[in-house]
Amino acid sequence: MATTWKIYDPSAPPMTEKARLPEPPPWRRPGEARREAIASTFRAPDPVVQAVNVALHLRRPLLITGNPGTGKSSLVHAVARHLRLGDVLSWNINSRSTLADGLYRYDALARLQHIQQQQARRQDAGAEGTRGEADELGSFISLGPLGTALAATAAEAPRALLIDEIDKSDVDLPNDLLAALDLGEFPIVELQRIADDHASAKVRTCEGRSLIVDRGVVRFREYPFIVMTSNGERDFPAAFLRRCVQCTLQDPEKDQLRDILDAHLPALAGDEDMTALIAEFMKRRGQSALANDQLLNAHYLASLRRGLSPKESQEVLDVLFQSLGA
C-alpha cells in the first residue's frame, strides 16, 4: 500500500517520470490471482452450503438470489476451487441473450469470405481444393460457455458454469435452457445438414481447444455444476423453478461481515477501526442499497484514512458508500 493518500494531487507539481501506483487490493489483481482471491475468501452460510450439496447430488442447476454485491457469483468459484472442477466458465446474460448464444456460434460471414478467397486462389492456381466440407465448416463454429461445459470430456467433467443475472434474460430463455439440459445433447444445425456424408467435424470451445463433434450432435457425459444468479428483479415460471435448487444469499450481519473482512485482509484482522466501520456501513445499508465490496474497499483503505483529517476521511467514505439504487 502507498504511504500517502494523494497519488493524484493537482496542487503538487506534475511528476517528472511515470507514476508507480501502490499495490492493488488482492481481489483487484487481474487474471488467475483475482480468481484465486475470490474463490478462497468466499464464506458460504450454512443454508447455501446445504443448497450446493443438494444441487450436486441431484445434478440440478442452483438458482441463487440475493441483493447485488452479496457474493452470489463468488459461490461458483469457491465450489469449483474446492472440488477441483477447473476454471469457471461464465455466461453473462442480458435481454438479448438466447440459448444459441450459450451453446455455440456460427460465423457465417467469415465463412463466406473464406469461400470467396479460396475460390479466387483456386482460379489463380488452376486447381481444386481438397479440404472436406465438414472440416472447413467446423472451423467457423465455436462453442459458447454452456456448450463448452456440456461438451467436457470424461476426464474434465463436470465443469462449473456461472450463468450470471438470469433475471435479465428474455422471458423464454430460462425454460429453453433447462429443456436443453434435460435432453442430454444438443445439435449443431449447420453440421447436421451435412452429417449424412461426413461423420465428424472439429470445432472450437470457448477456451480455444479443439473438439470433435460426431454427426452434428454434442452429447454430454456429465451435467455441469451450474450456478444461476438472480437479483430478484423478476418472477420465474413454476416449470423453471421446480427444475432448479433454490437458495437466497442474505445480506451478512455484523459477525459475518467481520469474517469476510478478515478472510480478504488477514493482515488487518483486529484493526481498531473495524467495529466502527462495520457499524457505519450497516447504518448506511439500512438507508440505501450497499454491497459487501464497498465495505471491503473502505477497510482496505483504513490505514490511509487514519492519516487524513476527519473531514477528508468522511469524504472518502462518502465516495465509497454510494447507494446502488432503491
C-alpha contacts under 8 A as a table, 3 or more apart, distances in Angstrom:
res1	aa1	res2	aa2	distance
1	M	22	P	5.19
1	M	23	E	5.45
1	M	24	P	7.53
2	A	5	W	7.06
2	A	21	L	7.71
2	A	22	P	4.95
2	A	23	E	7.46
3	T	304	L	7.38
4	T	7	I	7.28
4	T	304	L	6.89
5	W	304	L	5.96
5	W	305	R	7.57
5	W	307	G	7.91
6	K	9	D	5.66
7	I	21	L	7.65
9	D	12	A	5.56
10	P	13	P	7.47
10	P	14	P	7.92
15	M	18	K	7.05
15	M	19	A	7.14
24	P	28	R	5.99
24	P	29	R	6.42
25	P	28	R	5.32
25	P	29	R	6.90
25	P	300	Y	7.25
26	P	29	R	5.71
26	P	33	A	7.48
26	P	34	R	6.71
26	P	37	A	6.34
26	P	264	H	7.63
27	W	33	A	7.64
27	W	34	R	4.99
27	W	35	R	7.83
27	W	37	A	5.51
27	W	38	I	6.48
28	R	34	R	6.04
29	R	33	A	5.85
29	R	34	R	5.12
30	P	33	A	6.22
30	P	34	R	5.42
31	G	34	R	5.64
31	G	35	R	6.62
32	E	35	R	5.08
32	E	36	E	6.06
33	A	36	E	5.17
33	A	37	A	6.19
34	R	37	A	5.07
34	R	38	I	6.24
35	R	38	I	5.20
35	R	39	A	6.12
35	R	77	H	7.33
36	E	39	A	5.15
36	E	40	S	5.92
37	A	40	S	5.40
37	A	41	T	6.11
37	A	264	H	7.61
38	I	41	T	5.67
38	I	42	F	6.32
38	I	74	S	6.02
38	I	77	H	6.94
38	I	78	A	7.29
39	A	42	F	5.91
39	A	74	S	6.38
39	A	75	L	7.46
39	A	77	H	4.80
39	A	78	A	4.03
39	A	79	V	7.67
39	A	81	R	6.36
40	S	78	A	6.26
40	S	81	R	7.74
41	T	78	A	7.93
41	T	260	I	7.18
41	T	263	A	5.30
41	T	264	H	5.82
42	F	71	G	7.39
42	F	74	S	6.40
42	F	75	L	6.75
42	F	78	A	6.35
42	F	260	I	7.35
42	F	263	A	7.92
43	R	259	D	7.87
43	R	260	I	6.81
44	A	48	V	6.03
44	A	49	V	6.17
44	A	75	L	7.26
45	P	48	V	5.44
45	P	49	V	6.38
45	P	249	L	7.90
46	D	49	V	5.00
46	D	50	Q	6.28
47	P	50	Q	5.15
47	P	51	A	6.27
47	P	247	C	7.46
48	V	51	A	4.99
48	V	52	V	6.17
48	V	247	C	6.36
48	V	248	T	7.38
48	V	249	L	7.08
49	V	52	V	5.17
49	V	53	N	6.39
50	Q	53	N	5.24
50	Q	54	V	6.28
51	A	54	V	5.08
51	A	55	A	6.19
51	A	62	L	7.48
51	A	245	V	6.65
51	A	246	Q	7.03
51	A	247	C	6.35
52	V	55	A	5.12
52	V	56	L	6.18
52	V	62	L	6.98
53	N	56	L	5.02
53	N	57	H	6.15
54	V	57	H	5.27
54	V	58	L	6.09
54	V	245	V	7.23
55	A	58	L	5.25
55	A	59	R	5.57
55	A	60	R	4.90
55	A	61	P	6.25
55	A	62	L	5.97
55	A	225	F	7.82
55	A	244	C	7.96
55	A	245	V	5.90
56	L	59	R	5.21
56	L	60	R	6.90
56	L	225	F	6.82
57	H	60	R	7.96
59	R	223	Y	6.22
59	R	224	P	7.66
59	R	225	F	7.17
60	R	225	F	7.69
60	R	226	I	7.58
60	R	243	R	6.83
60	R	244	C	5.67
60	R	245	V	6.36
61	P	225	F	6.67
61	P	226	I	4.80
61	P	227	V	5.92
61	P	228	M	7.07
61	P	243	R	7.62
61	P	244	C	5.17
61	P	245	V	6.20
62	L	226	I	6.10
62	L	227	V	4.78
62	L	228	M	6.00
62	L	244	C	5.75
62	L	245	V	4.79
62	L	246	Q	5.94
62	L	247	C	7.64
63	L	227	V	6.04
63	L	228	M	4.76
63	L	229	T	5.88
63	L	230	S	7.23
63	L	244	C	6.21
63	L	245	V	5.98
63	L	246	Q	4.86
63	L	247	C	6.46
64	I	72	K	6.65
64	I	227	V	7.13
64	I	228	M	6.20
64	I	229	T	5.02
64	I	230	S	6.20
64	I	246	Q	5.96
64	I	247	C	5.03
64	I	248	T	5.46
64	I	249	L	6.79
65	T	72	K	7.41
65	T	229	T	5.91
65	T	230	S	4.68
65	T	231	N	5.65
65	T	232	G	6.00
65	T	246	Q	7.88
65	T	247	C	6.42
65	T	248	T	4.69
65	T	249	L	6.09
66	G	70	T	6.55
66	G	72	K	7.01
66	G	230	S	6.61
66	G	231	N	5.32
66	G	232	G	6.62
66	G	248	T	5.66
66	G	249	L	4.97
66	G	250	Q	6.15
66	G	251	D	7.70
67	N	70	T	5.94
67	N	231	N	5.43
67	N	232	G	7.47
67	N	249	L	7.80
67	N	250	Q	7.59
67	N	251	D	7.27
67	N	291	A	7.90
68	P	71	G	7.83
68	P	231	N	6.23
68	P	291	A	6.32
69	G	72	K	7.46
69	G	290	L	7.62
69	G	291	A	4.34
69	G	292	N	5.63
69	G	293	D	6.57
70	T	249	L	6.83
70	T	250	Q	7.30
70	T	251	D	6.20
70	T	252	P	7.73
70	T	291	A	6.21
70	T	292	N	5.92
71	G	74	S	5.09
71	G	75	L	6.69
71	G	249	L	7.93
71	G	292	N	7.80
72	K	75	L	5.63
72	K	76	V	7.98
72	K	229	T	6.27
72	K	249	L	6.98
73	S	76	V	6.17
73	S	77	H	7.41
73	S	162	L	7.04
73	S	164	D	7.04
73	S	227	V	7.92
73	S	229	T	6.76
74	S	77	H	5.33
74	S	78	A	6.35
75	L	78	A	5.15
75	L	79	V	6.29
76	V	79	V	5.13
76	V	80	A	5.98
76	V	88	V	7.36
76	V	160	A	6.94
76	V	161	L	7.47
76	V	162	L	6.59
76	V	226	I	7.91
76	V	227	V	6.26
77	H	80	A	5.11
77	H	81	R	6.05
77	H	88	V	6.37
78	A	81	R	5.24
78	A	82	H	6.16
79	V	82	H	5.11
79	V	83	L	6.05
80	A	83	L	5.28
80	A	84	R	5.54
80	A	85	L	4.77
80	A	86	G	6.41
80	A	87	D	7.36
80	A	88	V	6.85
80	A	160	A	6.16
81	R	84	R	5.07
81	R	85	L	6.63
81	R	86	G	7.20
82	H	85	L	7.99
85	L	88	V	7.78
85	L	156	E	7.67
85	L	157	A	7.63
85	L	158	P	6.57
85	L	159	R	5.49
85	L	160	A	6.24
86	G	156	E	7.97
86	G	159	R	6.69
86	G	160	A	7.39
87	D	159	R	7.92
87	D	160	A	7.39
88	V	159	R	7.25
88	V	160	A	5.14
88	V	161	L	5.64
88	V	162	L	6.90
89	L	145	P	5.73
89	L	146	L	7.86
89	L	149	A	7.20
89	L	159	R	7.78
89	L	160	A	6.27
89	L	161	L	4.69
89	L	162	L	6.12
90	S	145	P	6.17
90	S	161	L	5.79
90	S	162	L	4.73
90	S	163	I	6.12
90	S	164	D	7.33
91	W	102	G	6.94
91	W	145	P	5.95
91	W	146	L	7.39
91	W	161	L	7.61
91	W	162	L	6.13
91	W	163	I	4.88
91	W	164	D	6.19
92	N	163	I	6.04
92	N	164	D	4.90
92	N	165	E	6.83
93	I	96	R	7.96
93	I	97	S	5.85
93	I	163	I	6.92
93	I	164	D	5.91
93	I	165	E	5.79
93	I	166	I	5.89
93	I	168	K	6.35
93	I	169	S	6.01
94	N	97	S	5.43
94	N	165	E	7.69
94	N	166	I	7.87
94	N	168	K	5.26
94	N	169	S	5.33
94	N	170	D	7.84
95	S	168	K	5.55
95	S	169	S	4.59
95	S	170	D	5.21
96	R	169	S	6.97
96	R	170	D	6.64
97	S	101	D	6.38
97	S	169	S	6.29
97	S	170	D	6.98
97	S	173	L	7.72
98	T	101	D	5.32
98	T	102	G	7.03
98	T	170	D	7.62
98	T	173	L	6.16
99	L	102	G	5.36
99	L	103	L	6.37
99	L	173	L	6.30
99	L	176	D	6.59
99	L	177	L	6.14
100	A	103	L	5.03
100	A	104	Y	5.89
100	A	105	R	7.14
101	D	104	Y	5.88
101	D	105	R	6.40
101	D	144	G	6.27
102	G	143	L	7.64
102	G	144	G	4.64
102	G	145	P	5.59
102	G	146	L	4.87
102	G	147	G	6.24
103	L	143	L	5.76
103	L	144	G	4.82
103	L	145	P	6.81
103	L	146	L	5.27
103	L	147	G	4.07
103	L	148	T	7.48
104	Y	141	I	6.89
104	Y	142	S	5.56
104	Y	143	L	3.92
104	Y	144	G	4.61
104	Y	147	G	6.14
104	Y	188	I	7.65
105	R	141	I	5.67
105	R	142	S	5.37
105	R	143	L	6.19
105	R	144	G	6.76
106	Y	140	F	5.85
106	Y	141	I	4.60
106	Y	142	S	6.70
106	Y	190	E	7.94
107	D	110	A	5.54
107	D	111	R	6.39
107	D	140	F	5.46
107	D	141	I	6.52
108	A	111	R	5.08
108	A	112	L	6.19
108	A	140	F	7.38
109	L	112	L	5.12
109	L	113	Q	6.31
110	A	113	Q	5.15
110	A	114	H	6.14
110	A	140	F	7.26
111	R	114	H	4.91
111	R	115	I	6.15
111	R	137	L	7.48
111	R	140	F	6.32
112	L	115	I	5.12
112	L	116	Q	6.25
113	Q	116	Q	5.16
113	Q	117	Q	6.23
114	H	117	Q	5.11
114	H	118	Q	6.11
115	I	118	Q	5.03
115	I	119	Q	6.11
116	Q	119	Q	5.17
116	Q	120	A	6.24
117	Q	120	A	5.12
117	Q	121	R	6.28
118	Q	121	R	5.10
118	Q	122	R	6.19
118	Q	129	G	7.93
119	Q	122	R	5.13
119	Q	123	Q	6.22
120	A	123	Q	5.26
120	A	124	D	6.30
121	R	124	D	5.08
121	R	125	A	6.04
122	R	125	A	4.99
122	R	126	G	5.50
122	R	127	A	5.26
122	R	128	E	5.98
122	R	129	G	6.93
123	Q	126	G	5.03
123	Q	127	A	7.02
131	R	135	D	7.00
131	R	136	E	6.63
132	G	135	D	5.39
132	G	136	E	6.17
133	E	136	E	5.09
133	E	137	L	5.96
134	A	137	L	5.06
134	A	138	G	5.92
134	A	191	L	6.92
134	A	194	I	7.15
134	A	198	H	6.31
134	A	200	S	7.10
134	A	201	A	5.30
134	A	202	K	7.93
135	D	138	G	5.20
135	D	139	S	6.54
135	D	201	A	5.31
135	D	202	K	6.14
136	E	139	S	5.63
136	E	140	F	7.55
137	L	140	F	5.72
137	L	141	I	7.15
137	L	191	L	7.45
137	L	201	A	7.94
138	G	141	I	5.19
138	G	191	L	7.50
138	G	201	A	5.68
138	G	202	K	5.35
138	G	203	V	4.84
138	G	204	R	7.99
139	S	142	S	7.80
139	S	202	K	6.88
139	S	203	V	5.75
139	S	204	R	7.32
140	F	203	V	7.53
141	I	203	V	5.64
141	I	204	R	6.62
142	S	203	V	5.97
142	S	204	R	4.71
142	S	205	T	5.55
142	S	206	C	6.32
143	L	146	L	7.75
143	L	147	G	5.21
143	L	148	T	5.63
143	L	203	V	7.53
143	L	204	R	6.16
143	L	205	T	4.67
143	L	206	C	5.44
144	G	147	G	5.10
144	G	148	T	5.93
144	G	205	T	6.89
144	G	206	C	5.46
145	P	148	T	5.07
145	P	149	A	6.16
145	P	161	L	7.41
145	P	205	T	7.97
145	P	206	C	6.08
146	L	149	A	5.14
146	L	150	L	6.22
146	L	161	L	7.15
147	G	150	L	5.16
147	G	151	A	6.00
147	G	205	T	7.74
148	T	151	A	5.12
148	T	152	A	6.31
148	T	205	T	5.45
148	T	206	C	6.34
148	T	207	E	7.98
149	A	152	A	5.59
149	A	157	A	7.93
149	A	158	P	7.61
149	A	159	R	5.51
149	A	160	A	7.12
149	A	161	L	6.70
149	A	224	P	6.10
150	L	159	R	7.88
150	L	219	R	7.77
150	L	220	F	5.33
150	L	221	R	7.76
150	L	222	E	7.28
150	L	223	Y	6.63
150	L	224	P	6.46
151	A	218	V	6.42
151	A	219	R	6.89
151	A	220	F	5.36
151	A	221	R	7.74
152	A	155	A	7.86
152	A	156	E	5.60
152	A	157	A	5.32
152	A	158	P	7.14
152	A	159	R	7.00
152	A	220	F	7.12
152	A	221	R	7.67
153	T	156	E	5.15
153	T	157	A	5.93
153	T	221	R	7.37
154	A	157	A	5.37
154	A	221	R	6.48
154	A	222	E	7.68
156	E	159	R	6.78
157	A	221	R	7.46
157	A	222	E	5.98
157	A	223	Y	7.80
157	A	224	P	6.97
158	P	222	E	5.79
158	P	223	Y	6.27
158	P	224	P	4.73
158	P	225	F	6.58
159	R	224	P	4.91
159	R	225	F	6.19
160	A	224	P	5.69
160	A	225	F	4.72
160	A	226	I	5.94
160	A	227	V	7.91
161	L	224	P	6.79
161	L	225	F	6.17
161	L	226	I	4.81
161	L	227	V	6.34
162	L	226	I	6.00
162	L	227	V	5.07
162	L	228	M	6.06
162	L	229	T	7.83
163	I	166	I	6.46
163	I	226	I	7.22
163	I	227	V	6.13
163	I	228	M	4.64
163	I	229	T	6.54
164	D	227	V	7.97
164	D	228	M	5.78
164	D	229	T	5.12
164	D	230	S	7.36
165	E	168	K	5.77
165	E	169	S	7.72
165	E	228	M	7.01
165	E	229	T	5.04
165	E	230	S	4.96
165	E	231	N	6.81
166	I	169	S	5.52
166	I	174	P	7.46
166	I	228	M	6.27
166	I	229	T	6.07
166	I	230	S	5.77
167	D	229	T	7.86
167	D	230	S	5.46
167	D	231	N	7.04
167	D	232	G	7.15
167	D	233	E	6.26
167	D	234	R	5.96
168	K	233	E	7.90
169	S	172	D	7.95
169	S	173	L	6.30
169	S	174	P	7.67
170	D	173	L	5.63
171	V	174	P	7.17
172	D	175	N	5.91
172	D	176	D	6.17
173	L	176	D	4.98
173	L	177	L	5.90
174	P	177	L	5.17
174	P	178	L	6.51
174	P	240	F	6.49
175	N	178	L	5.35
175	N	179	A	6.04
175	N	239	A	7.34
175	N	240	F	5.66
176	D	179	A	5.16
176	D	180	A	6.26
177	L	180	A	5.32
177	L	181	L	6.49
178	L	181	L	4.94
178	L	182	D	6.21
178	L	240	F	7.25
178	L	243	R	7.47
179	A	182	D	5.18
179	A	183	L	6.65
180	A	183	L	5.43
180	A	184	G	7.23
180	A	185	E	7.26
180	A	186	F	6.82
181	L	184	G	5.77
181	L	185	E	7.41
181	L	223	Y	7.83
183	L	186	F	7.40
184	G	219	R	6.21
184	G	220	F	5.99
185	E	217	V	6.83
185	E	218	V	5.48
185	E	219	R	4.25
185	E	220	F	5.91
186	F	217	V	5.83
186	F	218	V	5.43
186	F	219	R	6.68
187	P	192	Q	7.20
187	P	216	G	5.89
187	P	217	V	4.35
187	P	218	V	6.17
188	I	191	L	5.57
188	I	192	Q	6.24
188	I	216	G	5.25
188	I	217	V	5.93
188	I	218	V	7.51
189	V	192	Q	4.95
189	V	193	R	6.43
189	V	216	G	6.81
190	E	193	R	5.59
190	E	194	I	7.52
190	E	216	G	7.60
191	L	194	I	5.61
191	L	195	A	6.09
191	L	201	A	7.71
191	L	215	R	7.05
191	L	216	G	4.60
192	Q	195	A	4.76
192	Q	196	D	7.84
192	Q	215	R	6.20
192	Q	216	G	4.43
192	Q	217	V	7.30
193	R	196	D	7.68
194	I	197	D	5.95
194	I	198	H	6.28
195	A	198	H	4.99
195	A	199	A	5.82
195	A	200	S	7.46
195	A	215	R	4.76
195	A	216	G	6.10
196	D	199	A	7.05
196	D	215	R	7.51
198	H	201	A	7.65
198	H	215	R	6.95
199	A	214	D	5.72
199	A	215	R	4.84
200	S	212	I	6.44
200	S	213	V	5.37
200	S	214	D	4.25
200	S	215	R	5.26
200	S	216	G	7.03
201	A	212	I	5.59
201	A	213	V	5.36
201	A	214	D	6.70
201	A	215	R	7.72
201	A	216	G	7.67
202	K	210	S	6.34
202	K	211	L	5.48
202	K	212	I	4.53
202	K	213	V	6.21
203	V	210	S	5.74
203	V	211	L	5.29
203	V	212	I	6.40
203	V	213	V	7.12
204	R	207	E	7.72
204	R	208	G	5.59
204	R	209	R	5.39
204	R	210	S	4.70
204	R	211	L	5.88
205	T	208	G	5.22
205	T	209	R	5.32
205	T	210	S	6.43
205	T	211	L	6.86
206	C	209	R	7.54
213	V	216	G	5.91
213	V	217	V	6.28
213	V	218	V	5.98
214	D	217	V	5.97
214	D	218	V	7.14
220	F	223	Y	7.28
230	S	233	E	7.27
232	G	235	D	7.46
236	F	240	F	6.60
236	F	241	L	6.65
237	P	240	F	5.43
237	P	241	L	6.44
238	A	241	L	4.99
238	A	242	R	6.01
239	A	242	R	5.59
239	A	243	R	6.81
240	F	243	R	5.54
240	F	244	C	6.79
241	L	244	C	5.26
241	L	245	V	7.64
241	L	246	Q	7.56
242	R	245	V	7.66
252	P	255	D	7.91
252	P	256	Q	5.41
252	P	257	L	5.90
253	E	256	Q	5.38
253	E	257	L	6.04
254	K	257	L	5.16
254	K	258	R	6.31
254	K	278	I	6.83
254	K	279	A	7.79
254	K	282	M	7.89
255	D	258	R	5.06
255	D	259	D	6.34
256	Q	259	D	5.04
256	Q	260	I	6.24
257	L	260	I	5.05
257	L	261	L	6.26
257	L	278	I	7.35
257	L	292	N	7.80
258	R	261	L	5.19
258	R	262	D	6.16
258	R	274	M	7.91
258	R	278	I	7.72
259	D	262	D	5.13
259	D	263	A	6.06
260	I	263	A	5.16
260	I	264	H	6.37
261	L	264	H	5.34
261	L	265	L	5.88
261	L	266	P	7.66
261	L	269	A	7.66
261	L	296	L	6.23
261	L	299	H	7.44
262	D	265	L	5.13
262	D	266	P	4.79
262	D	267	A	7.91
262	D	268	L	7.00
262	D	269	A	5.22
263	A	266	P	5.84
265	L	268	L	5.59
265	L	269	A	6.84
265	L	300	Y	7.43
266	P	269	A	5.06
268	L	271	D	5.39
270	G	274	M	7.16
271	D	274	M	5.44
272	E	275	T	7.19
273	D	276	A	5.48
273	D	277	L	6.11
273	D	302	A	7.56
274	M	277	L	5.04
274	M	278	I	6.10
274	M	299	H	7.14
275	T	278	I	5.26
275	T	279	A	6.23
276	A	279	A	5.08
276	A	280	E	6.17
277	L	280	E	5.09
277	L	281	F	6.13
277	L	295	L	7.87
277	L	298	A	7.97
277	L	299	H	7.49
278	I	281	F	5.01
278	I	282	M	6.11
278	I	295	L	7.40
279	A	282	M	5.19
279	A	283	K	6.10
280	E	283	K	5.10
280	E	284	R	6.27
281	F	284	R	5.23
281	F	285	R	5.97
281	F	295	L	6.53
281	F	321	F	7.64
282	M	285	R	4.87
282	M	286	G	6.18
283	K	286	G	5.29
283	K	287	Q	6.87
284	R	287	Q	5.12
284	R	288	S	6.25
284	R	290	L	7.65
284	R	321	F	7.71
285	R	288	S	5.20
285	R	289	A	5.61
285	R	290	L	5.34
286	G	289	A	7.60
288	S	323	S	5.65
288	S	324	L	7.44
288	S	325	G	7.01
288	S	326	A	6.38
289	A	323	S	5.33
289	A	324	L	5.16
289	A	325	G	5.77
289	A	326	A	6.25
290	L	294	Q	6.98
290	L	321	F	6.84
290	L	322	Q	7.31
290	L	323	S	5.74
290	L	324	L	5.85
291	A	294	Q	5.55
291	A	295	L	7.25
291	A	324	L	7.76
292	N	295	L	5.39
292	N	296	L	6.36
293	D	296	L	4.65
293	D	297	N	5.99
294	Q	297	N	5.16
294	Q	298	A	6.36
294	Q	320	L	5.93
294	Q	321	F	6.15
295	L	298	A	5.08
295	L	299	H	6.18
295	L	320	L	7.85
295	L	321	F	7.65
296	L	299	H	5.08
296	L	300	Y	6.15
297	N	300	Y	5.09
297	N	301	L	6.43
297	N	320	L	7.28
298	A	301	L	5.24
298	A	302	A	6.18
298	A	317	L	6.84
298	A	320	L	6.60
299	H	302	A	4.95
300	Y	303	S	7.56
301	L	304	L	5.40
301	L	305	R	6.18
302	A	305	R	5.15
302	A	306	R	6.46
303	S	306	R	5.40
303	S	307	G	7.33
304	L	307	G	5.58
304	L	308	L	7.27
305	R	308	L	5.20
305	R	313	S	5.44
305	R	316	V	7.88
306	R	309	S	7.77
306	R	313	S	7.46
308	L	311	K	7.87
308	L	312	E	5.77
308	L	313	S	5.69
309	S	312	E	5.18
309	S	313	S	6.08
310	P	313	S	5.10
310	P	314	Q	6.13
311	K	314	Q	5.21
311	K	315	E	6.28
312	E	315	E	4.97
312	E	316	V	6.35
313	S	316	V	5.18
313	S	317	L	6.44
314	Q	317	L	5.06
314	Q	318	D	6.17
315	E	318	D	5.00
315	E	319	V	6.35
316	V	319	V	5.10
316	V	320	L	6.29
317	L	320	L	4.96
317	L	321	F	5.85
318	D	321	F	5.30
318	D	322	Q	6.43
319	V	322	Q	5.99
323	S	326	A	7.90
